[in-house]
């Protein structure tokens, strides 16, 4: 929820260094990674509670891991954006609410 989001931002934005551009890029990357870990935990919980099957959980978790790896490999914004759009679509198609 909102409190967890505030915590992620606080942790991600806490590191103040001289090179602002690199810091902002790193800070944003860290924030996105924290959010992806949170989504991954929710998917794992949904699987544990039998709300989604093993195949659905595996596909989404694999995609989350790929996005995190690509973020740390400094892949292009466009590539990351396409993957996050796919992730969002897959999660929305689960109808977990």
Phi, psi and omega in degrees: 000195182301323180292319178295320179298316177300318179297315179301315180297318181299315180293314184294323185265005184287331186280108181255115180231172187294315185278096187298317182298311179294323179297315180297320179295314179294319180297315179297317178300314180299318179298315179296319179297318177300317179296320179295321176298320179297315178298318180299317178299320180294321178294316178299320178295317179299321178294316180300323180274008178064025177278336175224155181274173183299321182295313179301314180298315182297316181297315182291317180295321175300319179294318178299315180298318178298317179297315180299316179299314182295325176299315181285342175270005179056042175295165185295152177303319182298317180296316179295318181298316178300318180293319180291326175295318177297317179299313180299316179298314181298318180292316179298327179289347179284337182051057183280349186284000000 
